[in-house]
């Protein structure tokens, strides 16, 4: 009887360990995906900023040419 209880306790610990590991993996995957999304958003923001900068610079150049 004691041996059976001991084996049950060990199997419970192993199951808890596996669940914790899978939860950690799930959190890491979510974090990684979120970081990827943030990187994409940052690239888009920088691209828009560069486009705005280039448009501003070209307008100034045109004004200087025709002034």
C-alpha positions as CSV (number, residue, x, y, z in Angstrom):
1,X,0.0,0.0,0.0
2,X,2.8,2.5,0.9
3,X,4.6,1.6,-2.3
4,X,1.5,2.3,-4.3
5,X,1.0,5.7,-2.7
6,X,4.7,6.5,-3.3
7,X,4.4,5.6,-7.0
8,X,1.2,7.7,-7.2
9,X,3.0,10.7,-5.6
10,X,5.9,10.3,-8.0
11,X,3.6,10.2,-11.1
12,X,1.8,13.3,-9.8
13,X,5.1,15.1,-9.5
14,X,6.1,14.1,-13.0
15,X,2.8,15.3,-14.4
16,X,3.1,18.6,-12.6
17,X,6.6,19.0,-13.9
18,X,5.4,18.3,-17.5
19,X,2.6,20.7,-17.2
20,X,4.9,23.4,-15.9
21,X,7.3,22.8,-18.7
22,X,4.6,23.0,-21.3
23,X,3.2,26.2,-19.8
24,X,6.7,27.8,-19.9
25,X,7.0,26.8,-23.5
26,X,3.6,28.3,-24.2
27,X,4.6,31.6,-22.5
28,X,8.0,31.7,-24.4
29,X,6.2,31.1,-27.7
30,X,3.8,33.9,-27.0
31,X,6.6,36.2,-25.9
32,X,8.6,35.4,-29.1
33,X,5.6,36.0,-31.3
34,X,4.9,39.3,-29.6
35,X,8.5,40.3,-30.0
36,X,8.2,39.5,-33.7
37,X,5.1,41.6,-34.0
38,X,6.8,44.5,-32.3
39,X,9.8,44.2,-34.6
40,X,7.5,44.3,-37.7
41,X,5.6,47.4,-36.3
42,X,8.9,49.1,-35.6
43,X,10.1,48.5,-39.2
44,X,6.9,49.9,-40.5
45,X,7.2,52.9,-38.3
46,X,10.8,53.5,-39.4
47,X,9.8,53.1,-43.1
48,X,7.0,55.7,-42.7
49,X,9.4,58.0,-40.9
50,X,11.9,57.7,-43.7
51,X,9.3,58.3,-46.4
52,X,8.1,61.4,-44.6
53,X,11.7,62.6,-44.2
54,X,12.5,62.0,-47.9
55,X,9.3,63.8,-49.0
56,X,10.2,66.8,-46.7
57,X,13.8,66.9,-48.1
58,X,12.7,66.7,-51.7
59,X,10.2,69.5,-51.2
60,X,12.9,71.7,-49.7
61,X,15.2,70.9,-52.7
62,X,12.5,71.8,-55.2
63,X,11.8,75.1,-53.5
64,X,15.5,75.9,-53.5
65,X,15.8,75.1,-57.2
66,X,12.9,77.2,-58.2
67,X,13.4,80.1,-55.7
